[in-house]
Each structure stands twice: as structure tokens, then as C-alpha cells.
């Protein structure tokens, strides 16, 4: 199984840079970059923080591909 995310799409829709989002969820820009590229699976806490900042349901941003 693989976690699929739409962080980049929704981040851009919100008018945020990777650096902006990283600051809002207290991680590095490199973490956001890795997440968007599919090289990093976030913790539940980080996924929830991202959803909160983007004003979305976590299921809109993250899903599981089997």
C-alpha cells in the first residue's frame, strides 16, 4: 500500500509556498518538498496539521492506494 497525497495542489490553491506551509506546521521546507514528491509519509499529527491549515478534511488530501 502507498499513501497518495494532494498537498502540492491544495497548498498552491491556498496561495502558500512550501516555506509558508512548513512554517505553519512547524517542519522544514525540505519535509514539505519530500512529502509533495511522495518520498515521505507524514505522521498522523503532521497530516492533521496540514489539513487544518488548508481548511480541508484529511481525506481530501491523503488517501491509500492499494
N, CA, C and O atoms as a Tripos MOL2 file, in Angstrom:
@<TRIPOS>MOLECULE
protein
  264   263    66     0     0
PROTEIN
NO_CHARGES

@<TRIPOS>ATOM
      1 N           0.8310   -1.1850    0.0000 N.3       1 UNK1
      2 CA          0.0000    0.0000    0.0000 C.3       1 UNK1
      3 C           0.8760    1.2500    0.0000 C.2       1 UNK1
      4 O           2.0180    1.2430    0.4600 O.2       1 UNK1
      5 N           0.3090    2.2940   -0.5210 N.am      2 UNK2
      6 CA          1.0480    3.5490   -0.6510 C.3       2 UNK2
      7 C           0.1210    4.7120   -0.2940 C.2       2 UNK2
      8 O          -1.0610    4.7080   -0.6400 O.2       2 UNK2
      9 N           0.6660    5.6920    0.3930 N.am      3 UNK3
     10 CA         -0.0940    6.8970    0.7200 C.3       3 UNK3
     11 C           0.0480    7.8770   -0.4460 C.2       3 UNK3
     12 O           1.1580    8.2190   -0.8540 O.2       3 UNK3
     13 N          -1.0760    8.3150   -0.9640 N.am      4 UNK4
     14 CA         -1.1150    9.3030   -2.0390 C.3       4 UNK4
     15 C          -1.5560   10.6190   -1.4170 C.2       4 UNK4
     16 O          -2.4630   10.6490   -0.5860 O.2       4 UNK4
     17 N          -0.9090   11.7050   -1.8230 N.am      5 UNK5
     18 CA         -1.3160   12.9910   -1.2590 C.3       5 UNK5
     19 C          -1.4610   14.0490   -2.3420 C.2       5 UNK5
     20 O          -0.8760   13.9600   -3.4220 O.2       5 UNK5
     21 N          -2.2520   15.0370   -2.0150 N.am      6 UNK6
     22 CA         -2.5080   16.1640   -2.9070 C.3       6 UNK6
     23 C          -2.0960   17.4670   -2.2260 C.2       6 UNK6
     24 O          -2.7100   18.5130   -2.4340 O.2       6 UNK6
     25 N          -1.0570   17.3860   -1.4180 N.am      7 UNK7
     26 CA         -0.5920   18.5480   -0.6600 C.3       7 UNK7
     27 C          -0.2020   19.6810   -1.5980 C.2       7 UNK7
     28 O          -0.6020   20.8260   -1.3850 O.2       7 UNK7
     29 N           0.5620   19.3790   -2.6170 N.am      8 UNK8
     30 CA          1.0300   20.4380   -3.5170 C.3       8 UNK8
     31 C          -0.1500   21.1700   -4.1630 C.2       8 UNK8
     32 O          -0.1690   22.4000   -4.2080 O.2       8 UNK8
     33 N          -1.1140   20.4260   -4.6540 N.am      9 UNK9
     34 CA         -2.2710   21.0330   -5.3140 C.3       9 UNK9
     35 C          -3.0080   21.9770   -4.3570 C.2       9 UNK9
     36 O          -3.2720   23.1320   -4.6930 O.2       9 UNK9
     37 N          -3.3350   21.4770   -3.1690 N.am     10 UNK10
     38 CA         -4.0980   22.2950   -2.2240 C.3      10 UNK10
     39 C          -3.2670   23.4290   -1.6360 C.2      10 UNK10
     40 O          -3.7970   24.4960   -1.3260 O.2      10 UNK10
     41 N          -1.9660   23.1990   -1.4820 N.am     11 UNK11
     42 CA         -1.0840   24.2820   -0.9990 C.3      11 UNK11
     43 C          -1.1070   25.4310   -1.9840 C.2      11 UNK11
     44 O          -1.2430   26.5900   -1.5920 O.2      11 UNK11
     45 N          -0.9730   25.1130   -3.2650 N.am     12 UNK12
     46 CA         -0.9750   26.1540   -4.2900 C.3      12 UNK12
     47 C          -2.3380   26.8370   -4.3730 C.2      12 UNK12
     48 O          -2.4110   28.0500   -4.5690 O.2      12 UNK12
     49 N          -3.4170   26.0690   -4.2260 N.am     13 UNK13
     50 CA         -4.7570   26.6440   -4.2260 C.3      13 UNK13
     51 C          -4.9250   27.6490   -3.0860 C.2      13 UNK13
     52 O          -5.6570   28.6300   -3.2150 O.2      13 UNK13
     53 N          -4.2440   27.3940   -1.9770 N.am     14 UNK14
     54 CA         -4.3030   28.2770   -0.8180 C.3      14 UNK14
     55 C          -3.3430   29.4610   -0.9450 C.2      14 UNK14
     56 O          -3.3300   30.3480   -0.0920 O.2      14 UNK14
     57 N          -2.5450   29.4710   -2.0090 N.am     15 UNK15
     58 CA         -1.6060   30.5680   -2.2170 C.3      15 UNK15
     59 C          -0.4020   30.5280   -1.2970 C.2      15 UNK15
     60 O           0.1870   31.5630   -0.9830 O.2      15 UNK15
     61 N          -0.0380   29.3280   -0.8680 N.am     16 UNK16
     62 CA          1.0970   29.1750    0.0440 C.3      16 UNK16
     63 C           2.3110   28.6070   -0.6850 C.2      16 UNK16
     64 O           2.1780   27.7990   -1.6040 O.2      16 UNK16
     65 N           3.4840   29.0380   -0.2650 N.am     17 UNK17
     66 CA          4.7150   28.4240   -0.7400 C.3      17 UNK17
     67 C           5.0280   27.2360    0.1660 C.2      17 UNK17
     68 O           4.4130   27.0690    1.2200 O.2      17 UNK17
     69 N           5.9810   26.4230   -0.2500 N.am     18 UNK18
     70 CA          6.4130   25.3250    0.6150 C.3      18 UNK18
     71 C           6.9200   25.8700    1.9420 C.2      18 UNK18
     72 O           6.6550   25.2960    2.9990 O.2      18 UNK18
     73 N           7.6370   26.9640    1.8850 N.am     19 UNK19
     74 CA          8.1790   27.5760    3.1030 C.3      19 UNK19
     75 C           7.0600   28.0540    4.0220 C.2      19 UNK19
     76 O           7.1260   27.8530    5.2350 O.2      19 UNK19
     77 N           6.0190   28.6950    3.4480 N.am     20 UNK20
     78 CA          4.8820   29.1550    4.2500 C.3      20 UNK20
     79 C           4.2300   27.9870    4.9790 C.2      20 UNK20
     80 O           4.0190   28.0340    6.1910 O.2      20 UNK20
     81 N           3.9140   26.9400    4.2240 N.am     21 UNK21
     82 CA          3.2520   25.7810    4.8210 C.3      21 UNK21
     83 C           4.1350   25.1420    5.8840 C.2      21 UNK21
     84 O           3.6580   24.7590    6.9520 O.2      21 UNK21
     85 N           5.4050   25.0320    5.5890 N.am     22 UNK22
     86 CA          6.3450   24.4370    6.5490 C.3      22 UNK22
     87 C           6.3390   25.2140    7.8670 C.2      22 UNK22
     88 O           6.3220   24.6150    8.9420 O.2      22 UNK22
     89 N           6.3540   26.5270    7.7840 N.am     23 UNK23
     90 CA          6.3330   27.3530    8.9980 C.3      23 UNK23
     91 C           5.0380   27.1690    9.7750 C.2      23 UNK23
     92 O           5.0460   27.1160   11.0050 O.2      23 UNK23
     93 N           3.9330   27.0730    9.0590 N.am     24 UNK24
     94 CA          2.6300   26.9390    9.7200 C.3      24 UNK24
     95 C           2.4570   25.6030   10.4420 C.2      24 UNK24
     96 O           1.7180   25.5200   11.4230 O.2      24 UNK24
     97 N           3.1260   24.5690    9.9670 N.am     25 UNK25
     98 CA          3.0170   23.2510   10.6120 C.3      25 UNK25
     99 C           4.3040   22.8570   11.3350 C.2      25 UNK25
    100 O           4.4570   21.7170   11.7720 O.2      25 UNK25
    101 N           5.2140   23.7990   11.4540 N.am     26 UNK26
    102 CA          6.4810   23.6660   12.1830 C.3      26 UNK26
    103 C           7.3320   22.4620   11.7490 C.2      26 UNK26
    104 O           7.7530   21.6410   12.5640 O.2      26 UNK26
    105 N           7.5630   22.3920   10.4430 N.am     27 UNK27
    106 CA          8.5290   21.4430    9.8830 C.3      27 UNK27
    107 C           9.4130   22.2260    8.9190 C.2      27 UNK27
    108 O           9.2050   23.4220    8.7140 O.2      27 UNK27
    109 N          10.3860   21.5610    8.3330 N.am     28 UNK28
    110 CA         11.2580   22.2410    7.3800 C.3      28 UNK28
    111 C          10.6200   22.2690    5.9890 C.2      28 UNK28
    112 O           9.7290   21.4750    5.6880 O.2      28 UNK28
    113 N          11.0810   23.1800    5.1610 N.am     29 UNK29
    114 CA         10.6200   23.2380    3.7740 C.3      29 UNK29
    115 C          10.9840   21.9450    3.0640 C.2      29 UNK29
    116 O          10.2470   21.4720    2.1990 O.2      29 UNK29
    117 N          12.1130   21.3830    3.4310 N.am     30 UNK30
    118 CA         12.5700   20.1300    2.8360 C.3      30 UNK30
    119 C          11.5830   18.9890    3.1340 C.2      30 UNK30
    120 O          11.3740   18.1150    2.2920 O.2      30 UNK30
    121 N          10.9880   18.9970    4.3090 N.am     31 UNK31
    122 CA          9.9860   17.9880    4.6570 C.3      31 UNK31
    123 C           8.7640   18.1220    3.7610 C.2      31 UNK31
    124 O           8.2430   17.1230    3.2660 O.2      31 UNK31
    125 N           8.3030   19.3580    3.5490 N.am     32 UNK32
    126 CA          7.1510   19.5890    2.6760 C.3      32 UNK32
    127 C           7.4880   19.1670    1.2510 C.2      32 UNK32
    128 O           6.6650   18.5530    0.5720 O.2      32 UNK32
    129 N           8.6850   19.4920    0.8000 N.am     33 UNK33
    130 CA          9.1150   19.1040   -0.5360 C.3      33 UNK33
    131 C           9.1170   17.5820   -0.6840 C.2      33 UNK33
    132 O           8.6100   17.0560   -1.6750 O.2      33 UNK33
    133 N           9.6740   16.8860    0.2760 N.am     34 UNK34
    134 CA          9.7280   15.4200    0.2390 C.3      34 UNK34
    135 C           8.3250   14.8210    0.2700 C.2      34 UNK34
    136 O           8.0440   13.8350   -0.4110 O.2      34 UNK34
    137 N           7.4640   15.4200    1.0570 N.am     35 UNK35
    138 CA          6.0840   14.9670    1.1460 C.3      35 UNK35
    139 C           5.3780   15.1190   -0.2010 C.2      35 UNK35
    140 O           4.7170   14.1920   -0.6690 O.2      35 UNK35
    141 N           5.5200   16.2780   -0.8120 N.am     36 UNK36
    142 CA          4.8760   16.5360   -2.0960 C.3      36 UNK36
    143 C           5.4070   15.6250   -3.2060 C.2      36 UNK36
    144 O           4.6680   15.2700   -4.1240 O.2      36 UNK36
    145 N           6.6450   15.2610   -3.1250 N.am     37 UNK37
    146 CA          7.2600   14.3800   -4.1460 C.3      37 UNK37
    147 C           6.9640   12.9090   -3.8920 C.2      37 UNK37
    148 O           7.3200   12.0530   -4.7020 O.2      37 UNK37
    149 N           6.3150   12.6130   -2.7730 N.am     38 UNK38
    150 CA          5.9860   11.2280   -2.4580 C.3      38 UNK38
    151 C           7.1140   10.4520   -1.8320 C.2      38 UNK38
    152 O           7.0650    9.2240   -1.7670 O.2      38 UNK38
    153 N           8.1310   11.1500   -1.3690 N.am     39 UNK39
    154 CA          9.2880   10.4980   -0.7540 C.3      39 UNK39
    155 C           9.1850   10.3990    0.7600 C.2      39 UNK39
    156 O          10.0750    9.8490    1.4080 O.2      39 UNK39
    157 N           8.1050   10.9290    1.3270 N.am     40 UNK40
    158 CA          7.9490   10.9650    2.7720 C.3      40 UNK40
    159 C           6.4810   10.7800    3.1100 C.2      40 UNK40
    160 O           5.6230   11.4620    2.5490 O.2      40 UNK40
    161 N           6.1880    9.8740    4.0100 N.am     41 UNK41
    162 CA          4.8290    9.6710    4.5010 C.3      41 UNK41
    163 C           4.7280   10.3690    5.8500 C.2      41 UNK41
    164 O           5.4830   10.0540    6.7700 O.2      41 UNK41
    165 N           3.8000   11.3160    5.9720 N.am     42 UNK42
    166 CA          3.7300   12.0940    7.2080 C.3      42 UNK42
    167 C           3.1390   11.2930    8.3700 C.2      42 UNK42
    168 O           2.4080   10.3220    8.1780 O.2      42 UNK42
    169 N           3.4760   11.7270    9.5560 N.am     43 UNK43
    170 CA          2.8290   11.1700   10.7430 C.3      43 UNK43
    171 C           1.3670   11.6130   10.7260 C.2      43 UNK43
    172 O           1.0010   12.5400   10.0030 O.2      43 UNK43
    173 N           0.5560   10.9620   11.5090 N.am     44 UNK44
    174 CA         -0.8530   11.3480   11.6040 C.3      44 UNK44
    175 C          -0.9700   12.7820   12.0970 C.2      44 UNK44
    176 O          -1.7980   13.5440   11.5980 O.2      44 UNK44
    177 N          -0.1550   13.1520   13.0640 N.am     45 UNK45
    178 CA         -0.1840   14.5110   13.5970 C.3      45 UNK45
    179 C           0.1170   15.5390   12.5120 C.2      45 UNK45
    180 O          -0.5900   16.5400   12.3980 O.2      45 UNK45
    181 N           1.1490   15.3060   11.7210 N.am     46 UNK46
    182 CA          1.5040   16.2460   10.6570 C.3      46 UNK46
    183 C           0.4020   16.3040    9.6020 C.2      46 UNK46
    184 O           0.0590   17.3860    9.1260 O.2      46 UNK46
    185 N          -0.1520   15.1540    9.2340 N.am     47 UNK47
    186 CA         -1.2370   15.1290    8.2440 C.3      47 UNK47
    187 C          -2.4340   15.9370    8.7510 C.2      47 UNK47
    188 O          -3.0400   16.6890    7.9880 O.2      47 UNK47
    189 N          -2.7720   15.7880   10.0150 N.am     48 UNK48
    190 CA         -3.8850   16.5460   10.5940 C.3      48 UNK48
    191 C          -3.5860   18.0400   10.6430 C.2      48 UNK48
    192 O          -4.4710   18.8600   10.3960 O.2      48 UNK48
    193 N          -2.3530   18.3950   10.9570 N.am     49 UNK49
    194 CA         -1.9710   19.8080   10.9800 C.3      49 UNK49
    195 C          -2.0780   20.4270    9.5890 C.2      49 UNK49
    196 O          -2.5710   21.5450    9.4460 O.2      49 UNK49
    197 N          -1.6280   19.7190    8.5820 N.am     50 UNK50
    198 CA         -1.7020   20.2120    7.2070 C.3      50 UNK50
    199 C          -3.1630   20.4020    6.8100 C.2      50 UNK50
    200 O          -3.5230   21.4260    6.2310 O.2      50 UNK50
    201 N          -3.9910   19.4280    7.1170 N.am     51 UNK51
    202 CA         -5.4190   19.5360    6.7970 C.3      51 UNK51
    203 C          -6.0450   20.7410    7.4870 C.2      51 UNK51
    204 O          -6.8520   21.4530    6.8890 O.2      51 UNK51
    205 N          -5.6810   20.9680    8.7220 N.am     52 UNK52
    206 CA         -6.2270   22.1020    9.4790 C.3      52 UNK52
    207 C          -5.7960   23.4250    8.8570 C.2      52 UNK52
    208 O          -6.6200   24.3210    8.6740 O.2      52 UNK52
    209 N          -4.5320   23.5510    8.5350 N.am     53 UNK53
    210 CA         -4.0110   24.7830    7.9390 C.3      53 UNK53
    211 C          -4.6700   25.0600    6.5890 C.2      53 UNK53
    212 O          -4.9470   26.2110    6.2520 O.2      53 UNK53
    213 N          -4.9200   24.0030    5.8210 N.am     54 UNK54
    214 CA         -5.5170   24.1650    4.4940 C.3      54 UNK54
    215 C          -7.0470   24.1920    4.5340 C.2      54 UNK54
    216 O          -7.7010   24.3330    3.5010 O.2      54 UNK54
    217 N          -7.6100   24.0550    5.7390 N.am     55 UNK55
    218 CA         -9.0680   24.0850    5.9370 C.3      55 UNK55
    219 C          -9.7650   23.0020    5.1220 C.2      55 UNK55
    220 O         -10.7810   23.2430    4.4680 O.2      55 UNK55
    221 N          -9.1860   21.7950    5.1790 N.am     56 UNK56
    222 CA         -9.7240   20.6620    4.4360 C.3      56 UNK56
    223 C          -9.8390   19.4550    5.3500 C.2      56 UNK56
    224 O          -9.2210   19.3970    6.4130 O.2      56 UNK56
    225 N         -10.6330   18.5020    4.9210 N.am     57 UNK57
    226 CA        -10.7050   17.2180    5.5980 C.3      57 UNK57
    227 C          -9.4510   16.4240    5.2170 C.2      57 UNK57
    228 O          -8.9930   16.4820    4.0760 O.2      57 UNK57
    229 N          -8.9200   15.7040    6.1590 N.am     58 UNK58
    230 CA         -7.6970   14.9370    5.9000 C.3      58 UNK58
    231 C          -7.8760   13.9730    4.7260 C.2      58 UNK58
    232 O          -6.9240   13.7060    3.9930 O.2      58 UNK58
    233 N          -9.0850   13.4540    4.5440 N.am     59 UNK59
    234 CA         -9.3530   12.5170    3.4490 C.3      59 UNK59
    235 C          -9.3260   13.1920    2.0850 C.2      59 UNK59
    236 O          -9.1780   12.5150    1.0680 O.2      59 UNK59
    237 N          -9.4650   14.4990    2.0460 N.am     60 UNK60
    238 CA         -9.3570   15.2260    0.7820 C.3      60 UNK60
    239 C          -7.8990   15.3160    0.3230 C.2      60 UNK60
    240 O          -7.6170   15.3960   -0.8720 O.2      60 UNK60
    241 N          -6.9990   15.3020    1.2700 N.am     61 UNK61
    242 CA         -5.5800   15.4920    0.9730 C.3      61 UNK61
    243 C          -4.8280   14.1660    0.8470 C.2      61 UNK61
    244 O          -3.9600   14.0140   -0.0130 O.2      61 UNK61
    245 N          -5.1650   13.2210    1.7000 N.am     62 UNK62
    246 CA         -4.4370   11.9500    1.7550 C.3      62 UNK62
    247 C          -5.3550   10.7730    1.4980 C.2      62 UNK62
    248 O          -6.5020   10.7580    1.9440 O.2      62 UNK62
    249 N          -4.8420    9.7840    0.7740 N.am     63 UNK63
    250 CA         -5.5910    8.5400    0.5660 C.3      63 UNK63
    251 C          -4.5940    7.3940    0.4550 C.2      63 UNK63
    252 O          -3.3880    7.6040    0.3230 O.2      63 UNK63
    253 N          -5.1260    6.1830    0.5110 N.am     64 UNK64
    254 CA         -4.2870    4.9950    0.4090 C.3      64 UNK64
    255 C          -4.5530    4.3240   -0.9350 C.2      64 UNK64
    256 O          -5.6960    4.0550   -1.3050 O.2      64 UNK64
    257 N          -3.4740    4.0660   -1.6430 N.am     65 UNK65
    258 CA         -3.5620    3.3600   -2.9190 C.3      65 UNK65
    259 C          -3.0880    1.9400   -2.6880 C.2      65 UNK65
    260 O          -1.9900    1.7110   -2.1800 O.2      65 UNK65
    261 N          -3.9220    0.9960   -3.0630 N.am     66 UNK66
    262 CA         -3.5610   -0.4150   -2.8480 C.3      66 UNK66
    263 C          -3.0160   -1.0420   -4.0980 C.2      66 UNK66
    264 O          -2.6640   -2.2210   -4.0940 O.2      66 UNK66
@<TRIPOS>BOND
     1     1     2 1
     2     2     3 1
     3     3     4 2
     4     3     5 am
     5     5     6 1
     6     6     7 1
     7     7     8 2
     8     7     9 am
     9     9    10 1
    10    10    11 1
    11    11    12 2
    12    11    13 am
    13    13    14 1
    14    14    15 1
    15    15    16 2
    16    15    17 am
    17    17    18 1
    18    18    19 1
    19    19    20 2
    20    19    21 am
    21    21    22 1
    22    22    23 1
    23    23    24 2
    24    23    25 am
    25    25    26 1
    26    26    27 1
    27    27    28 2
    28    27    29 am
    29    29    30 1
    30    30    31 1
    31    31    32 2
    32    31    33 am
    33    33    34 1
    34    34    35 1
    35    35    36 2
    36    35    37 am
    37    37    38 1
    38    38    39 1
    39    39    40 2
    40    39    41 am
    41    41    42 1
    42    42    43 1
    43    43    44 2
    44    43    45 am
    45    45    46 1
    46    46    47 1
    47    47    48 2
    48    47    49 am
    49    49    50 1
    50    50    51 1
    51    51    52 2
    52    51    53 am
    53    53    54 1
    54    54    55 1
    55    55    56 2
    56    55    57 am
    57    57    58 1
    58    58    59 1
    59    59    60 2
    60    59    61 am
    61    61    62 1
    62    62    63 1
    63    63    64 2
    64    63    65 am
    65    65    66 1
    66    66    67 1
    67    67    68 2
    68    67    69 am
    69    69    70 1
    70    70    71 1
    71    71    72 2
    72    71    73 am
    73    73    74 1
    74    74    75 1
    75    75    76 2
    76    75    77 am
    77    77    78 1
    78    78    79 1
    79    79    80 2
    80    79    81 am
    81    81    82 1
    82    82    83 1
    83    83    84 2
    84    83    85 am
    85    85    86 1
    86    86    87 1
    87    87    88 2
    88    87    89 am
    89    89    90 1
    90    90    91 1
    91    91    92 2
    92    91    93 am
    93    93    94 1
    94    94    95 1
    95    95    96 2
    96    95    97 am
    97    97    98 1
    98    98    99 1
    99    99   100 2
   100    99   101 am
   101   101   102 1
   102   102   103 1
   103   103   104 2
   104   103   105 am
   105   105   106 1
   106   106   107 1
   107   107   108 2
   108   107   109 am
   109   109   110 1
   110   110   111 1
   111   111   112 2
   112   111   113 am
   113   113   114 1
   114   114   115 1
   115   115   116 2
   116   115   117 am
   117   117   118 1
   118   118   119 1
   119   119   120 2
   120   119   121 am
   121   121   122 1
   122   122   123 1
   123   123   124 2
   124   123   125 am
   125   125   126 1
   126   126   127 1
   127   127   128 2
   128   127   129 am
   129   129   130 1
   130   130   131 1
   131   131   132 2
   132   131   133 am
   133   133   134 1
   134   134   135 1
   135   135   136 2
   136   135   137 am
   137   137   138 1
   138   138   139 1
   139   139   140 2
   140   139   141 am
   141   141   142 1
   142   142   143 1
   143   143   144 2
   144   143   145 am
   145   145   146 1
   146   146   147 1
   147   147   148 2
   148   147   149 am
   149   149   150 1
   150   150   151 1
   151   151   152 2
   152   151   153 am
   153   153   154 1
   154   154   155 1
   155   155   156 2
   156   155   157 am
   157   157   158 1
   158   158   159 1
   159   159   160 2
   160   159   161 am
   161   161   162 1
   162   162   163 1
   163   163   164 2
   164   163   165 am
   165   165   166 1
   166   166   167 1
   167   167   168 2
   168   167   169 am
   169   169   170 1
   170   170   171 1
   171   171   172 2
   172   171   173 am
   173   173   174 1
   174   174   175 1
   175   175   176 2
   176   175   177 am
   177   177   178 1
   178   178   179 1
   179   179   180 2
   180   179   181 am
   181   181   182 1
   182   182   183 1
   183   183   184 2
   184   183   185 am
   185   185   186 1
   186   186   187 1
   187   187   188 2
   188   187   189 am
   189   189   190 1
   190   190   191 1
   191   191   192 2
   192   191   193 am
   193   193   194 1
   194   194   195 1
   195   195   196 2
   196   195   197 am
   197   197   198 1
   198   198   199 1
   199   199   200 2
   200   199   201 am
   201   201   202 1
   202   202   203 1
   203   203   204 2
   204   203   205 am
   205   205   206 1
   206   206   207 1
   207   207   208 2
   208   207   209 am
   209   209   210 1
   210   210   211 1
   211   211   212 2
   212   211   213 am
   213   213   214 1
   214   214   215 1
   215   215   216 2
   216   215   217 am
   217   217   218 1
   218   218   219 1
   219   219   220 2
   220   219   221 am
   221   221   222 1
   222   222   223 1
   223   223   224 2
   224   223   225 am
   225   225   226 1
   226   226   227 1
   227   227   228 2
   228   227   229 am
   229   229   230 1
   230   230   231 1
   231   231   232 2
   232   231   233 am
   233   233   234 1
   234   234   235 1
   235   235   236 2
   236   235   237 am
   237   237   238 1
   238   238   239 1
   239   239   240 2
   240   239   241 am
   241   241   242 1
   242   242   243 1
   243   243   244 2
   244   243   245 am
   245   245   246 1
   246   246   247 1
   247   247   248 2
   248   247   249 am
   249   249   250 1
   250   250   251 1
   251   251   252 2
   252   251   253 am
   253   253   254 1
   254   254   255 1
   255   255   256 2
   256   255   257 am
   257   257   258 1
   258   258   259 1
   259   259   260 2
   260   259   261 am
   261   261   262 1
   262   262   263 1
   263   263   264 2
@<TRIPOS>SUBSTRUCTURE
     1 UNK1         2 RESIDUE 1 A UNK
     2 UNK2         6 RESIDUE 1 A UNK
     3 UNK3        10 RESIDUE 1 A UNK
     4 UNK4        14 RESIDUE 1 A UNK
     5 UNK5        18 RESIDUE 1 A UNK
     6 UNK6        22 RESIDUE 1 A UNK
     7 UNK7        26 RESIDUE 1 A UNK
     8 UNK8        30 RESIDUE 1 A UNK
     9 UNK9        34 RESIDUE 1 A UNK
    10 UNK10       38 RESIDUE 1 A UNK
    11 UNK11       42 RESIDUE 1 A UNK
    12 UNK12       46 RESIDUE 1 A UNK
    13 UNK13       50 RESIDUE 1 A UNK
    14 UNK14       54 RESIDUE 1 A UNK
    15 UNK15       58 RESIDUE 1 A UNK
    16 UNK16       62 RESIDUE 1 A UNK
    17 UNK17       66 RESIDUE 1 A UNK
    18 UNK18       70 RESIDUE 1 A UNK
    19 UNK19       74 RESIDUE 1 A UNK
    20 UNK20       78 RESIDUE 1 A UNK
    21 UNK21       82 RESIDUE 1 A UNK
    22 UNK22       86 RESIDUE 1 A UNK
    23 UNK23       90 RESIDUE 1 A UNK
    24 UNK24       94 RESIDUE 1 A UNK
    25 UNK25       98 RESIDUE 1 A UNK
    26 UNK26      102 RESIDUE 1 A UNK
    27 UNK27      106 RESIDUE 1 A UNK
    28 UNK28      110 RESIDUE 1 A UNK
    29 UNK29      114 RESIDUE 1 A UNK
    30 UNK30      118 RESIDUE 1 A UNK
    31 UNK31      122 RESIDUE 1 A UNK
    32 UNK32      126 RESIDUE 1 A UNK
    33 UNK33      130 RESIDUE 1 A UNK
    34 UNK34      134 RESIDUE 1 A UNK
    35 UNK35      138 RESIDUE 1 A UNK
    36 UNK36      142 RESIDUE 1 A UNK
    37 UNK37      146 RESIDUE 1 A UNK
    38 UNK38      150 RESIDUE 1 A UNK
    39 UNK39      154 RESIDUE 1 A UNK
    40 UNK40      158 RESIDUE 1 A UNK
    41 UNK41      162 RESIDUE 1 A UNK
    42 UNK42      166 RESIDUE 1 A UNK
    43 UNK43      170 RESIDUE 1 A UNK
    44 UNK44      174 RESIDUE 1 A UNK
    45 UNK45      178 RESIDUE 1 A UNK
    46 UNK46      182 RESIDUE 1 A UNK
    47 UNK47      186 RESIDUE 1 A UNK
    48 UNK48      190 RESIDUE 1 A UNK
    49 UNK49      194 RESIDUE 1 A UNK
    50 UNK50      198 RESIDUE 1 A UNK
    51 UNK51      202 RESIDUE 1 A UNK
    52 UNK52      206 RESIDUE 1 A UNK
    53 UNK53      210 RESIDUE 1 A UNK
    54 UNK54      214 RESIDUE 1 A UNK
    55 UNK55      218 RESIDUE 1 A UNK
    56 UNK56      222 RESIDUE 1 A UNK
    57 UNK57      226 RESIDUE 1 A UNK
    58 UNK58      230 RESIDUE 1 A UNK
    59 UNK59      234 RESIDUE 1 A UNK
    60 UNK60      238 RESIDUE 1 A UNK
    61 UNK61      242 RESIDUE 1 A UNK
    62 UNK62      246 RESIDUE 1 A UNK
    63 UNK63      250 RESIDUE 1 A UNK
    64 UNK64      254 RESIDUE 1 A UNK
    65 UNK65      258 RESIDUE 1 A UNK
    66 UNK66      262 RESIDUE 1 A UNK
